[in-house]
Amino acid sequence: MKKETTGTVLSVSRQWWLKVNTKAIRKGTMDGAVFPYIIKVSYTVDGKEYTRRKWIRARAPVPAEGGSVRVVYAEEKPGRAEIIC
């Protein structure tokens, strides 16, 4: 059975090594470049704290550090969760 809780964003890091070009013709190396992010989220289930990471694609909205996100987890395995931004 699926349950839902709220998690807190601990860190947001930009993946500089993976550049996505958005323009066919660029004037410079960073012209039209966007980067994906990895967020680290902490959530608590039955008094035990869990930490998960989520990769967020380029151009998608990224939650702020210290913000809250929805976390959906399985009741029998709360360590396996899905983070919904």
N, CA, C and O atoms as CSV, one atom per row, in Angstrom:
chain,resi,resn,atom,element,x,y,z
A,1,MET,N,N,0.831,-1.174,0.000
A,1,MET,CA,C,0.000,0.000,0.000
A,1,MET,C,C,0.878,1.240,0.000
A,1,MET,O,O,1.876,1.303,0.717
A,2,LYS,N,N,0.506,2.217,-0.798
A,2,LYS,CA,C,1.282,3.447,-0.929
A,2,LYS,C,C,0.821,4.463,0.113
A,2,LYS,O,O,-0.370,4.603,0.390
A,3,LYS,N,N,1.799,5.164,0.680
A,3,LYS,CA,C,1.525,6.246,1.609
A,3,LYS,C,C,2.306,7.473,1.168
A,3,LYS,O,O,3.213,7.388,0.340
A,4,GLU,N,N,1.936,8.617,1.736
A,4,GLU,CA,C,2.566,9.871,1.327
A,4,GLU,C,C,3.003,10.659,2.548
A,4,GLU,O,O,2.335,10.655,3.582
A,5,THR,N,N,4.141,11.338,2.410
A,5,THR,CA,C,4.656,12.209,3.456
A,5,THR,C,C,5.332,13.405,2.797
A,5,THR,O,O,5.400,13.490,1.571
A,6,THR,N,N,5.820,14.308,3.597
A,6,THR,CA,C,6.515,15.490,3.094
A,6,THR,C,C,7.999,15.371,3.422
A,6,THR,O,O,8.376,15.012,4.538
A,7,GLY,N,N,8.826,15.675,2.440
A,7,GLY,CA,C,10.266,15.630,2.638
A,7,GLY,C,C,10.870,17.019,2.540
A,7,GLY,O,O,10.253,17.936,1.998
A,8,THR,N,N,12.069,17.169,3.063
A,8,THR,CA,C,12.786,18.444,3.035
A,8,THR,C,C,13.992,18.323,2.110
A,8,THR,O,O,14.740,17.348,2.189
A,9,VAL,N,N,14.184,19.307,1.233
A,9,VAL,CA,C,15.318,19.312,0.304
A,9,VAL,C,C,16.571,19.719,1.075
A,9,VAL,O,O,16.656,20.834,1.589
A,10,LEU,N,N,17.535,18.818,1.151
A,10,LEU,CA,C,18.773,19.091,1.869
A,10,LEU,C,C,19.793,19.819,1.002
A,10,LEU,O,O,20.458,20.746,1.466
A,11,SER,N,N,19.916,19.401,-0.255
A,11,SER,CA,C,20.891,20.042,-1.139
A,11,SER,C,C,20.417,19.976,-2.585
A,11,SER,O,O,19.678,19.076,-2.984
A,12,VAL,N,N,20.866,20.956,-3.350
A,12,VAL,CA,C,20.588,21.031,-4.783
A,12,VAL,C,C,21.923,21.242,-5.473
A,12,VAL,O,O,22.617,22.219,-5.192
A,13,SER,N,N,22.293,20.337,-6.377
A,13,SER,CA,C,23.566,20.497,-7.074
A,13,SER,C,C,23.361,20.395,-8.579
A,13,SER,O,O,22.664,19.514,-9.082
A,14,ARG,N,N,23.988,21.317,-9.267
A,14,ARG,CA,C,23.913,21.357,-10.737
A,14,ARG,C,C,24.953,20.407,-11.305
A,14,ARG,O,O,26.084,20.362,-10.820
A,15,GLN,N,N,24.587,19.658,-12.314
A,15,GLN,CA,C,25.496,18.713,-12.951
A,15,GLN,C,C,26.223,19.404,-14.109
A,15,GLN,O,O,25.784,19.330,-15.257
A,16,TRP,N,N,27.330,20.072,-13.804
A,16,TRP,CA,C,28.070,20.848,-14.794
A,16,TRP,C,C,28.649,19.984,-15.909
A,16,TRP,O,O,28.872,20.476,-17.015
A,17,TRP,N,N,28.894,18.716,-15.638
A,17,TRP,CA,C,29.523,17.841,-16.618
A,17,TRP,C,C,28.559,17.394,-17.709
A,17,TRP,O,O,29.002,16.816,-18.702
A,18,LEU,N,N,27.239,17.641,-17.563
A,18,LEU,CA,C,26.261,17.213,-18.553
A,18,LEU,C,C,25.540,18.443,-19.112
A,18,LEU,O,O,24.523,18.872,-18.568
A,19,LYS,N,N,26.063,18.995,-20.182
A,19,LYS,CA,C,25.503,20.207,-20.785
A,19,LYS,C,C,24.509,19.824,-21.873
A,19,LYS,O,O,24.790,18.959,-22.702
A,20,VAL,N,N,23.347,20.471,-21.866
A,20,VAL,CA,C,22.329,20.261,-22.889
A,20,VAL,C,C,22.230,21.542,-23.711
A,20,VAL,O,O,21.863,22.597,-23.193
A,21,ASN,N,N,22.558,21.439,-24.990
A,21,ASN,CA,C,22.486,22.602,-25.862
A,21,ASN,C,C,21.059,22.777,-26.378
A,21,ASN,O,O,20.440,21.820,-26.841
A,22,THR,N,N,20.540,24.006,-26.295
A,22,THR,CA,C,19.172,24.270,-26.721
A,22,THR,C,C,19.104,25.033,-28.037
A,22,THR,O,O,18.018,25.228,-28.584
A,23,LYS,N,N,20.227,25.456,-28.541
A,23,LYS,CA,C,20.256,26.183,-29.812
A,23,LYS,C,C,21.047,25.389,-30.850
A,23,LYS,O,O,22.055,24.761,-30.525
A,24,ALA,N,N,20.593,25.420,-32.073
A,24,ALA,CA,C,21.301,24.706,-33.141
A,24,ALA,C,C,22.621,25.391,-33.479
A,24,ALA,O,O,23.632,24.729,-33.716
A,25,ILE,N,N,22.602,26.720,-33.497
A,25,ILE,CA,C,23.813,27.486,-33.796
A,25,ILE,C,C,24.087,28.390,-32.601
A,25,ILE,O,O,23.223,29.158,-32.178
A,26,ARG,N,N,25.303,28.291,-32.062
A,26,ARG,CA,C,25.658,29.061,-30.873
A,26,ARG,C,C,26.800,30.005,-31.192
A,26,ARG,O,O,27.643,29.714,-32.041
A,27,LYS,N,N,26.820,31.151,-30.498
A,27,LYS,CA,C,27.906,32.113,-30.658
A,27,LYS,C,C,29.048,31.837,-29.687
A,27,LYS,O,O,30.187,32.228,-29.943
A,28,GLY,N,N,28.753,31.168,-28.577
A,28,GLY,CA,C,29.770,30.841,-27.581
A,28,GLY,C,C,29.523,29.445,-27.033
A,28,GLY,O,O,28.529,28.805,-27.379
A,29,THR,N,N,30.416,28.975,-26.187
A,29,THR,CA,C,30.299,27.611,-25.674
A,29,THR,C,C,29.126,27.443,-24.713
A,29,THR,O,O,28.563,26.352,-24.630
A,30,MET,N,N,28.744,28.483,-23.989
A,30,MET,CA,C,27.656,28.376,-23.025
A,30,MET,C,C,26.365,29.031,-23.524
A,30,MET,O,O,25.407,29.155,-22.760
A,31,ASP,N,N,26.324,29.442,-24.763
A,31,ASP,CA,C,25.133,30.072,-25.333
A,31,ASP,C,C,24.041,29.024,-25.517
A,31,ASP,O,O,24.201,28.098,-26.312
A,32,GLY,N,N,22.938,29.161,-24.792
A,32,GLY,CA,C,21.826,28.228,-24.899
A,32,GLY,C,C,22.022,26.939,-24.131
A,32,GLY,O,O,21.295,25.973,-24.363
A,33,ALA,N,N,22.988,26.895,-23.221
A,33,ALA,CA,C,23.257,25.678,-22.459
A,33,ALA,C,C,22.396,25.639,-21.189
A,33,ALA,O,O,22.274,26.643,-20.488
A,34,VAL,N,N,21.806,24.484,-20.901
A,34,VAL,CA,C,21.086,24.246,-19.649
A,34,VAL,C,C,21.632,22.965,-19.035
A,34,VAL,O,O,22.190,22.122,-19.738
A,35,PHE,N,N,21.471,22.820,-17.725
A,35,PHE,CA,C,22.065,21.698,-17.010
A,35,PHE,C,C,21.021,21.008,-16.133
A,35,PHE,O,O,20.150,21.680,-15.581
A,36,PRO,N,N,21.091,19.675,-15.992
A,36,PRO,CA,C,20.208,18.969,-15.058
A,36,PRO,C,C,20.701,19.159,-13.616
A,36,PRO,O,O,21.814,19.635,-13.388
A,37,TYR,N,N,19.869,18.786,-12.663
A,37,TYR,CA,C,20.183,18.918,-11.246
A,37,TYR,C,C,19.997,17.578,-10.541
A,37,TYR,O,O,19.296,16.696,-11.036
A,38,ILE,N,N,20.631,17.437,-9.381
A,38,ILE,CA,C,20.380,16.334,-8.469
A,38,ILE,C,C,20.018,16.954,-7.127
A,38,ILE,O,O,20.755,17.784,-6.594
A,39,ILE,N,N,18.852,16.534,-6.578
A,39,ILE,CA,C,18.454,17.029,-5.272
A,39,ILE,C,C,18.546,15.889,-4.261
A,39,ILE,O,O,18.343,14.724,-4.603
A,40,LYS,N,N,18.848,16.232,-3.032
A,40,LYS,CA,C,18.917,15.264,-1.943
A,40,LYS,C,C,17.787,15.606,-0.972
A,40,LYS,O,O,17.699,16.733,-0.486
A,41,VAL,N,N,16.921,14.623,-0.694
A,41,VAL,CA,C,15.714,14.845,0.103
A,41,VAL,C,C,15.746,13.950,1.335
A,41,VAL,O,O,16.121,12.780,1.256
A,42,SER,N,N,15.351,14.510,2.468
A,42,SER,CA,C,15.236,13.764,3.710
A,42,SER,C,C,13.770,13.715,4.117
A,42,SER,O,O,13.067,14.723,4.050
A,43,TYR,N,N,13.304,12.522,4.546
A,43,TYR,CA,C,11.930,12.368,5.010
A,43,TYR,C,C,11.898,11.386,6.165
A,43,TYR,O,O,12.806,10.567,6.315
A,44,THR,N,N,10.857,11.464,6.983
A,44,THR,CA,C,10.743,10.633,8.175
A,44,THR,C,C,9.495,9.769,8.096
A,44,THR,O,O,8.415,10.256,7.762
A,45,VAL,N,N,9.649,8.476,8.406
A,45,VAL,CA,C,8.535,7.529,8.448
A,45,VAL,C,C,8.647,6.757,9.756
A,45,VAL,O,O,9.663,6.107,10.007
A,46,ASP,N,N,7.627,6.821,10.581
A,46,ASP,CA,C,7.564,6.115,11.867
A,46,ASP,C,C,8.784,6.398,12.746
A,46,ASP,O,O,9.301,5.490,13.397
A,47,GLY,N,N,9.241,7.631,12.768
A,47,GLY,CA,C,10.357,8.017,13.614
A,47,GLY,C,C,11.726,7.734,13.044
A,47,GLY,O,O,12.723,8.123,13.653
A,48,LYS,N,N,11.823,7.077,11.909
A,48,LYS,CA,C,13.111,6.787,11.278
A,48,LYS,C,C,13.296,7.711,10.075
A,48,LYS,O,O,12.385,7.890,9.267
A,49,GLU,N,N,14.484,8.290,9.972
A,49,GLU,CA,C,14.763,9.246,8.906
A,49,GLU,C,C,15.430,8.541,7.725
A,49,GLU,O,O,16.339,7.730,7.900
A,50,TYR,N,N,14.961,8.864,6.526
A,50,TYR,CA,C,15.494,8.310,5.283
A,50,TYR,C,C,15.985,9.447,4.398
A,50,TYR,O,O,15.502,10.575,4.491
A,51,THR,N,N,16.946,9.138,3.541
A,51,THR,CA,C,17.479,10.114,2.592
A,51,THR,C,C,17.472,9.498,1.209
A,51,THR,O,O,17.910,8.362,1.029
A,52,ARG,N,N,16.977,10.239,0.233
A,52,ARG,CA,C,16.938,9.791,-1.168
A,52,ARG,C,C,17.453,10.921,-2.047
A,52,ARG,O,O,17.437,12.090,-1.662
A,53,ARG,N,N,17.910,10.546,-3.236
A,53,ARG,CA,C,18.325,11.524,-4.240
A,53,ARG,C,C,17.450,11.390,-5.467
A,53,ARG,O,O,16.947,10.309,-5.772
A,54,LYS,N,N,17.274,12.494,-6.167
A,54,LYS,CA,C,16.474,12.484,-7.388
A,54,LYS,C,C,17.178,13.326,-8.437
A,54,LYS,O,O,17.655,14.427,-8.161
A,55,TRP,N,N,17.232,12.795,-9.627
A,55,TRP,CA,C,17.806,13.500,-10.767
A,55,TRP,C,C,16.686,14.270,-11.452
A,55,TRP,O,O,15.639,13.699,-11.756
A,56,ILE,N,N,16.894,15.561,-11.698
A,56,ILE,CA,C,15.890,16.411,-12.334
A,56,ILE,C,C,16.433,16.855,-13.681
A,56,ILE,O,O,17.534,17.399,-13.771
A,57,ARG,N,N,15.659,16.620,-14.718
A,57,ARG,CA,C,16.119,16.906,-16.074
A,57,ARG,C,C,16.294,18.413,-16.304
A,57,ARG,O,O,15.773,19.238,-15.554
A,58,ALA,N,N,17.033,18.740,-17.349
A,58,ALA,CA,C,17.283,20.130,-17.703
A,58,ALA,C,C,15.973,20.821,-18.068
A,58,ALA,O,O,15.093,20.210,-18.674
A,59,ARG,N,N,15.847,22.059,-17.709
A,59,ARG,CA,C,14.685,22.928,-17.947
A,59,ARG,C,C,13.492,22.623,-17.060
A,59,ARG,O,O,12.487,23.329,-17.149
A,60,ALA,N,N,13.550,21.620,-16.221
A,60,ALA,CA,C,12.450,21.328,-15.297
A,60,ALA,C,C,12.596,22.232,-14.071
A,60,ALA,O,O,13.716,22.591,-13.706
A,61,PRO,N,N,11.490,22.603,-13.431
A,61,PRO,CA,C,11.596,23.440,-12.229
A,61,PRO,C,C,12.277,22.678,-11.093
A,61,PRO,O,O,12.001,21.502,-10.858
A,62,VAL,N,N,13.164,23.370,-10.403
A,62,VAL,CA,C,13.947,22.757,-9.334
A,62,VAL,C,C,13.499,23.357,-8.000
A,62,VAL,O,O,13.446,24.580,-7.871
A,63,PRO,N,N,13.175,22.521,-7.003
A,63,PRO,CA,C,12.792,23.068,-5.696
A,63,PRO,C,C,13.994,23.719,-5.012
A,63,PRO,O,O,15.139,23.327,-5.239
A,64,ALA,N,N,13.719,24.707,-4.181
A,64,ALA,CA,C,14.784,25.418,-3.475
A,64,ALA,C,C,15.305,24.576,-2.314
A,64,ALA,O,O,14.592,23.734,-1.768
A,65,GLU,N,N,16.554,24.817,-1.951
A,65,GLU,CA,C,17.136,24.135,-0.817
A,65,GLU,C,C,16.396,24.559,0.450
A,65,GLU,O,O,16.199,25.751,0.685
A,66,GLY,N,N,15.992,23.601,1.255
A,66,GLY,CA,C,15.209,23.882,2.450
A,66,GLY,C,C,13.711,23.837,2.200
A,66,GLY,O,O,12.925,23.935,3.142
A,67,GLY,N,N,13.304,23.691,0.946
A,67,GLY,CA,C,11.895,23.611,0.591
A,67,GLY,C,C,11.337,22.220,0.858
A,67,GLY,O,O,12.057,21.308,1.262
A,68,SER,N,N,10.043,22.082,0.623
A,68,SER,CA,C,9.422,20.778,0.866
A,68,SER,C,C,8.914,20.174,-0.443
A,68,SER,O,O,8.509,20.889,-1.359
A,69,VAL,N,N,8.946,18.844,-0.508
A,69,VAL,CA,C,8.475,18.086,-1.659
A,69,VAL,C,C,7.633,16.915,-1.162
A,69,VAL,O,O,7.745,16.515,-0.003
A,70,ARG,N,N,6.796,16.369,-2.031
A,70,ARG,CA,C,5.996,15.195,-1.693
A,70,ARG,C,C,6.825,13.936,-1.887
A,70,ARG,O,O,7.588,13.827,-2.846
A,71,VAL,N,N,6.672,12.992,-0.976
A,71,VAL,CA,C,7.366,11.714,-1.059
A,71,VAL,C,C,6.318,10.607,-0.946
A,71,VAL,O,O,5.580,10.546,0.037
A,72,VAL,N,N,6.255,9.738,-1.947
A,72,VAL,CA,C,5.342,8.602,-1.931
A,72,VAL,C,C,6.181,7.344,-1.717
A,72,VAL,O,O,7.134,7.087,-2.452
A,73,TYR,N,N,5.811,6.559,-0.694
A,73,TYR,CA,C,6.602,5.376,-0.352
A,73,TYR,C,C,5.681,4.182,-0.132
A,73,TYR,O,O,4.484,4.339,0.106
A,74,ALA,N,N,6.256,2.996,-0.216
A,74,ALA,CA,C,5.517,1.762,0.062
A,74,ALA,C,C,5.526,1.523,1.566
A,74,ALA,O,O,6.553,1.691,2.223
A,75,GLU,N,N,4.387,1.132,2.101
A,75,GLU,CA,C,4.262,0.960,3.550
A,75,GLU,C,C,5.206,-0.122,4.078
A,75,GLU,O,O,5.743,0.013,5.178
A,76,GLU,N,N,5.414,-1.187,3.310
A,76,GLU,CA,C,6.281,-2.266,3.777
A,76,GLU,C,C,7.769,-1.968,3.586
A,76,GLU,O,O,8.600,-2.543,4.288
A,77,LYS,N,N,8.123,-1.074,2.643
A,77,LYS,CA,C,9.518,-0.702,2.419
A,77,LYS,C,C,9.608,0.823,2.290
A,77,LYS,O,O,9.652,1.342,1.175
A,78,PRO,N,N,9.636,1.544,3.410
A,78,PRO,CA,C,9.663,3.008,3.329
A,78,PRO,C,C,10.975,3.563,2.780
A,78,PRO,O,O,11.036,4.736,2.414
A,79,GLY,N,N,12.022,2.748,2.716
A,79,GLY,CA,C,13.290,3.201,2.152
A,79,GLY,C,C,13.228,3.377,0.649
A,79,GLY,O,O,14.030,4.116,0.077
A,80,ARG,N,N,12.287,2.709,0.003
A,80,ARG,CA,C,12.093,2.846,-1.443
A,80,ARG,C,C,10.967,3.840,-1.659
A,80,ARG,O,O,9.807,3.550,-1.365
A,81,ALA,N,N,11.307,4.996,-2.166
A,81,ALA,CA,C,10.320,6.068,-2.280
A,81,ALA,C,C,10.456,6.777,-3.612
A,81,ALA,O,O,11.481,6.693,-4.288
A,82,GLU,N,N,9.391,7.476,-3.966
A,82,GLU,CA,C,9.367,8.299,-5.171
A,82,GLU,C,C,9.200,9.748,-4.732
A,82,GLU,O,O,8.283,10.077,-3.980
A,83,ILE,N,N,10.086,10.600,-5.203
A,83,ILE,CA,C,10.040,12.023,-4.870
A,83,ILE,C,C,9.285,12.745,-5.979
A,83,ILE,O,O,9.602,12.592,-7.159
A,84,ILE,N,N,8.290,13.528,-5.594
A,84,ILE,CA,C,7.484,14.263,-6.557
A,84,ILE,C,C,7.702,15.746,-6.342
A,84,ILE,O,O,7.346,16.294,-5.298
A,85,CYS,N,N,8.291,16.393,-7.339
A,85,CYS,CA,C,8.589,17.833,-7.222
A,85,CYS,C,C,7.441,18.677,-7.740
A,85,CYS,O,O,7.519,19.906,-7.718
